[in-house]
């Protein structure tokens, strides 16, 4: 973030937060509530290093050699999920907002080997991308992100553990 406080010049700030670009001009007051949680990102692992595939490719991978790791909250997962999915939440929802699960990597390591083939998904693709970065940084070798998450899975008409019309009501941001 760059802010100029030179008299006569407009203040200007730019910041990039996980793909969100914000540009502000003029007088600003920026308050982040709840407090912003900073994620450690291994300098060698970046979002562009993660392999991402669409839901149909993900389904084919899961049907062959890959395990599906759902990183949504337990509450989201319990409503509906991909058949035979593993669930380790990447974040928890608290009174203060979303908080990263400090035991995420150790929980995944307790149920998956570092050379397992994993497809990682969440609700829309954001948390799973961050989870993939962490998993790659921790030495997991074969990690693939499912673009669009479970919402895209449902929108594509792929079977979950409930009928497709019922599944649509379980996805976040649905009317």
MOJOUR-V511847 format. One record per helix or strand of 3 or more residues. SS is the DSSP state (~ for helix, > for strand). FROM is the first residue (numbers start at 1). TO is the last residue. If there is no record, write none. Layout:
# MOJOUR-V511847
ss=(SS;SS)
from=(FROM;FROM)
to=(TO;TO)
This chain:
# MOJOUR-V511847
ss=(>;>;~;>;~;>;~;>;>;~;>;~;>;~;~)
from=(12;20;47;51;55;67;74;91;97;104;117;126;142;149;164)
to=(17;25;49;53;64;70;79;94;100;111;121;137;146;155;168)
